[in-house]
Amino acid sequence: MRFIRALAIVLLAIAPAVAVAGPAEDASAAIDRWAAAYSANDVSAVVNLYTPDAIVLGTANPNMAEGTDAIRSYFGAILPGSGNKVAIKERRVIALSEGVAFGTGFYEFTRMRGGQPVLDPARFTMLLVNRGGTWLIAHQHSSPRPKPPQ
């Protein structure tokens, strides 16, 4: 009996671990896909990461962008080859259920102005939903990140 127990412990210790992602990790991966599409200057790929009825309160627009066409128009400034990029600096993602997650954090845009890169630190919140096995953004709010007090 001791031998069987020891063998079971050894087999469990050397068995490959199966990584199972949960809703928070999967939603976080959707945020990474958004950043990659933005940085690739691929407007269609960015827009495809939103639900058809999504709402974006963007950093660079005083109006609400609601729905696919408005979101496509909002992100029209990231033309192919524009050099605009975004880097996620810090984030937290909380699963609200198996199919809904909330992400918040900081990112830094690099936008080309006059041929020169300009850094625009910002903060974001995203409500992500799982639709048919794919995590999509249903709501995004982005605003400039205030400078720390000196």
HELIX and SHEET records of a PDB file:
HELIX    1   1 ARG A    2  ILE A   14  1                                  13    
HELIX    2   2 PRO A   23  SER A   39  1                                  17    
HELIX    3   3 VAL A   43  VAL A   47  1                                   5    
HELIX    4   4 THR A   68  TYR A   74  1                                   7    
HELIX    5   5 PHE A   75  ALA A   77  5                                   3    
SHEET    1   A 6 MET A  64  GLU A  66  0                                        
SHEET    2   A 6 TYR A  50  LEU A  57 -1                                        
SHEET    3   A 6 THR A 134  PRO A 144  1                                        
SHEET    4   A 6 GLN A 116  ARG A 131 -1                                        
SHEET    5   A 6 VAL A 100  ARG A 113 -1                                        
SHEET    6   A 6 LYS A  85  ALA A  95 -1                                        
END                                                                             
